[in-house]
Amino acid sequence: MGMIFRIILSMQKRLFLVGYMGVGKSTWAKKLGKAMDLPVHDLDQILESQLGMSISAYIQERGELAFRKLEKQAVLDCKDLDGVISVGGGTPCFYDNMAQLKQLGHTVYLHAPVGFLTKRLQDSFKAGAQRPLLSGVDLDDYAEFIGKHLMERQAFYAECHSRIAVDKEDVLARLLECYQTK
């Protein structure tokens, strides 16, 4: 079975996982990579490695615009990567990044409702994770913030080749289907 998926992968070398923060892009990228023996890349981790600091620290030091410029170059550099690539929640929403991602591979929007994302992000915060966009947002205000922010980004996410509802579907099976139907 793995051999069939590797043959399909050779026809489509990159699968980009897109979606709002907390939806599970990095987690599902790792699961798919393991299931199919594929390389897995996390664009945020690549950027942090290049920067020598967290994205949050870089944005605080240099500003979001400086970060988004570096991120745009990182998107273009994805042409040198194969396998599964998770991208930051804002990546598709700046410059022509979404068009570039779609040219470079198959894009999959991992979708979840506001309530699902709110719980995941609140739990993540309580566990010590820092999300630059949520800095200064009270836990009780997460749902309102996420709902508004998600609505602003929805048009970009909707451009993806495929869409998977992470709270309702077998995500791994659907990701495998993305390869079969591409």
RARANOR-V267357 format. One record per backbone hydrogen bond with DSSP energy under -1.0 kcal/mol. CO is the residue of the C=O (numbers start at 1). NH is the residue of the N-H. E is the energy in kcal/mol with one decimal. If there is no record, write none. Layout:
# RARANOR-V267357
{{CO	NH	E} {CO	NH	E}}
This chain:
# RARANOR-V267357
{{1	5	-1.6} {2	6	-2.1} {3	7	-2.0} {4	8	-2.3} {5	9	-2.7} {6	10	-1.8} {8	11	-1.0} {8	12	-1.2} {13	83	-3.3} {14	106	-2.5} {15	85	-3.0} {16	108	-2.9} {17	87	-2.1} {18	110	-3.3} {20	23	-1.8} {24	28	-3.0} {25	29	-2.1} {26	30	-2.1} {27	31	-2.2} {28	32	-2.6} {29	33	-2.7} {30	34	-2.5} {31	35	-2.5} {32	36	-2.1} {33	38	-2.3} {39	84	-2.5} {41	86	-2.7} {42	46	-2.4} {43	47	-2.4} {44	48	-2.6} {45	49	-2.2} {46	50	-2.2} {47	51	-2.7} {48	52	-2.0} {54	58	-2.3} {55	59	-2.9} {56	60	-2.2} {57	61	-2.2} {58	62	-3.5} {59	63	-1.8} {63	67	-1.6} {64	68	-3.0} {65	69	-1.9} {66	70	-1.6} {67	71	-2.7} {68	72	-2.1} {69	73	-1.6} {70	74	-2.1} {71	75	-2.2} {72	76	-2.0} {73	77	-2.2} {75	78	-1.3} {76	79	-1.4} {77	80	-2.0} {78	81	-2.2} {83	15	-2.4} {84	41	-2.8} {85	17	-2.7} {86	43	-3.0} {90	93	-1.8} {91	94	-1.2} {94	97	-2.1} {96	100	-2.2} {97	101	-2.9} {98	102	-2.4} {99	103	-1.8} {100	104	-2.2} {101	105	-1.4} {106	16	-2.7} {107	162	-2.0} {108	18	-3.1} {109	164	-2.8} {111	166	-2.6} {113	117	-2.2} {114	118	-3.1} {115	119	-2.1} {116	120	-2.2} {117	121	-2.8} {118	122	-2.6} {119	123	-2.6} {120	124	-2.2} {121	125	-2.2} {122	126	-2.5} {123	127	-1.4} {124	129	-2.4} {125	128	-1.8} {131	134	-1.3} {132	135	-1.1} {134	137	-2.3} {138	141	-2.1} {139	142	-1.3} {141	145	-2.4} {142	146	-3.4} {143	147	-2.6} {144	148	-2.2} {145	149	-2.7} {146	150	-3.2} {147	151	-1.8} {148	152	-1.7} {149	153	-1.5} {150	154	-1.5} {153	157	-2.1} {154	158	-2.6} {156	159	-1.4} {157	160	-1.9} {162	109	-3.0} {164	111	-3.3} {165	168	-1.5} {165	169	-2.3} {169	171	-1.3} {170	174	-2.5} {171	175	-2.6} {172	176	-2.2} {173	177	-1.9} {174	178	-1.6} {176	180	-1.6} {177	181	-2.7}}
